[in-house]
Amino acid sequence: RNTEVMTSSLYKPNMELIQNFSGLENVVIPESSQPVQTHTLDEVVDWDELDFLQMDVQGGELSVLEGCARLLPTALAVQTEVEFVEIYHDQPMFADIDRHLRDAGFQFHTFLGFGQRPYKTGSASITQTRQVLWSDAVYIPDVTKLKDQSTERLLKLAAILHDLYTSVDLVLHVLAVVSDRGSPEPRDRYLSRLGSQQS
């Protein structure tokens, strides 16, 4: 029995591809399968808006996004795992998720590290890797339309960007929009906080 089970997915692993990498087969090789009933976020969440949406569902991220057409446009940040190679058969790739989120009014912000595995080489001494397999991608609302957000939502976005991603420049950009509305205090306090951390 595989004691290193780390994943489960609605998609079948692409073993033809996976077997080319060291240390990948043992964490995705199927042990069993069973039918499951799925529900969309729009069906199970009765909130009017989202602050933050994070997904890591092994190839099913686009299905999650498609199932929250009502809630997705209200999100202030979306963090989703994306794959750059087809680890699972017929799974949506980074390009598909990127297109969907851009169509929904988001822009790409940053990647959070990259998942890599070395190709099998027949030599245990070769462990260097260049192939990128997956990452977490972060999306935010289109910054050209930040003025459409309420001040409360902008302050929430600034908090998310600082606390989760340390995106200082973008935080200041968001707070500048708040300042333009006659409320410079949040930006001034943030700058003061940054100054005290550097001193």
C-alpha positions in Angstrom: 0.0 0.0 0.0 1.3 3.5 -0.9 1.9 5.3 2.4 2.7 8.6 0.6 -0.8 9.4 -0.6 -0.9 13.2 -1.1 -3.5 13.8 -3.8 -6.9 13.0 -5.0 -8.6 14.3 -8.1 -11.7 14.1 -10.3 -9.3 13.6 -13.2 -7.3 10.5 -14.0 -3.5 10.8 -13.6 -1.6 11.1 -16.9 0.8 8.3 -16.0 2.4 8.3 -19.5 3.7 11.8 -18.6 4.2 11.4 -14.9 6.4 8.4 -15.2 9.1 10.6 -16.8 9.7 12.4 -13.5 11.5 11.3 -10.4 9.4 11.3 -7.2 6.1 12.0 -8.8 4.5 8.6 -9.5 4.4 7.7 -5.9 2.2 10.6 -4.9 -0.4 10.4 -7.8 -0.6 6.7 -8.7 -4.3 5.6 -8.3 -5.2 3.4 -5.3 -9.0 3.4 -5.7 -11.8 5.3 -7.3 -15.4 6.0 -6.3 -18.3 8.2 -7.6 -18.8 11.5 -5.8 -21.6 14.1 -5.9 -20.3 17.6 -6.5 -22.0 21.0 -5.8 -21.0 24.4 -7.0 -20.0 27.2 -4.7 -22.9 29.3 -5.9 -25.2 26.4 -4.7 -23.7 26.0 -1.3 -22.6 29.5 -0.3 -25.3 32.0 0.2 -23.1 35.1 0.8 -23.4 38.1 -1.4 -19.7 38.5 -2.0 -16.3 36.9 -1.4 -13.2 38.5 0.0 -10.7 35.7 -0.8 -11.0 32.5 -2.8 -8.2 29.8 -2.6 -8.3 26.6 -4.6 -6.1 23.5 -4.8 -8.2 20.7 -6.2 -5.8 18.8 -8.4 -6.9 19.9 -11.9 -10.5 20.8 -11.0 -9.9 24.5 -10.4 -11.6 25.7 -13.6 -14.7 23.7 -12.7 -14.8 25.5 -9.3 -14.5 28.9 -11.1 -17.3 28.0 -13.5 -19.4 27.0 -10.6 -19.3 30.4 -8.9 -20.3 32.7 -11.7 -22.4 34.7 -9.2 -19.7 35.0 -6.5 -16.5 35.2 -8.5 -16.9 38.8 -9.8 -17.1 39.9 -6.1 -13.8 38.3 -5.0 -11.0 40.6 -4.0 -8.3 38.0 -4.6 -8.1 34.5 -6.1 -5.3 32.1 -5.4 -5.4 29.0 -7.4 -3.1 26.1 -8.2 -2.3 25.9 -11.9 -0.5 23.3 -14.0 1.8 23.9 -16.9 1.9 20.3 -18.1 -1.0 17.8 -18.2 -0.5 15.9 -14.9 -4.1 14.8 -15.2 -5.8 13.7 -18.4 -7.8 16.4 -20.1 -7.4 18.8 -17.2 -7.6 22.6 -17.8 -4.2 24.2 -17.9 -2.9 27.5 -16.7 -3.8 29.2 -19.9 -7.5 28.1 -19.5 -7.7 29.4 -15.9 -5.9 32.6 -16.8 -8.3 33.3 -19.7 -11.4 32.5 -17.5 -10.2 34.9 -14.7 -9.3 37.7 -17.1 -12.7 37.4 -18.8 -14.2 37.7 -15.3 -12.5 41.0 -14.6 -9.3 39.9 -12.9 -5.6 40.4 -13.7 -2.7 38.2 -12.9 -0.6 39.4 -9.9 2.1 36.9 -9.0 3.2 33.2 -8.8 3.9 31.7 -5.4 6.8 29.4 -6.0 7.0 26.6 -8.6 6.5 22.9 -8.3 9.3 21.0 -10.0 10.5 17.4 -10.3 13.6 16.3 -12.1 13.4 14.1 -15.2 14.5 10.6 -14.8 18.1 10.5 -16.1 19.4 7.0 -15.0 21.9 8.8 -12.9 21.2 9.3 -9.2 23.8 12.1 -9.1 21.8 14.4 -11.4 19.2 16.1 -9.4 19.0 19.6 -11.0 15.6 20.5 -12.4 14.4 23.1 -14.8 10.9 21.8 -15.7 8.1 23.7 -14.0 5.0 21.6 -13.4 2.7 23.7 -11.3 2.4 26.8 -9.2 -0.1 28.8 -7.2 -1.2 31.9 -9.2 -2.7 35.0 -7.6 -5.3 37.2 -9.3 -6.7 40.5 -8.2 -9.4 42.8 -9.7 -8.4 44.8 -12.7 -6.4 47.7 -11.2 -7.7 50.1 -13.9 -11.2 49.7 -12.3 -10.3 50.0 -8.6 -12.3 53.2 -8.4 -15.4 51.0 -8.9 -14.7 49.3 -5.5 -16.1 50.7 -2.3 -13.6 52.1 0.2 -14.4 49.2 2.6 -13.5 46.7 -0.1 -10.4 48.6 -1.1 -9.2 48.4 2.5 -9.9 44.7 2.6 -8.0 44.2 -0.6 -5.0 46.2 0.9 -5.1 43.9 4.0 -5.1 40.8 1.9 -2.3 41.9 -0.3 -0.1 42.9 2.7 -0.9 40.0 5.0 -0.8 37.2 2.4 1.6 38.4 -0.3 3.6 41.3 1.2 2.8 43.2 -2.1 3.8 46.6 -0.6 3.8 48.5 -3.9 0.3 47.3 -4.8 -1.0 48.0 -1.2 0.2 51.6 -1.6 -1.4 51.8 -5.0 -4.7 50.7 -3.6 -4.5 53.0 -0.6 -3.8 55.9 -3.0 -7.2 55.4 -4.4 -8.6 55.6 -0.9 -6.6 58.8 -0.4 -8.0 60.4 -3.5 -11.4 60.0 -1.9 -10.3 62.3 0.9 -9.2 59.6 3.3 -5.3 59.7 3.5 -5.1 58.2 7.0 -4.9 54.5 5.9 -2.0 55.2 3.5 -0.2 57.5 6.0 -0.5 54.8 8.7 0.8 52.1 6.4 3.7 54.2 5.3 4.5 54.9 9.0 4.3 51.2 9.7 6.7 50.4 6.9 9.1 53.1 8.1 9.1 51.7 11.6 9.8 48.2 10.3 12.8 49.4 8.3 14.4 51.5 11.1 
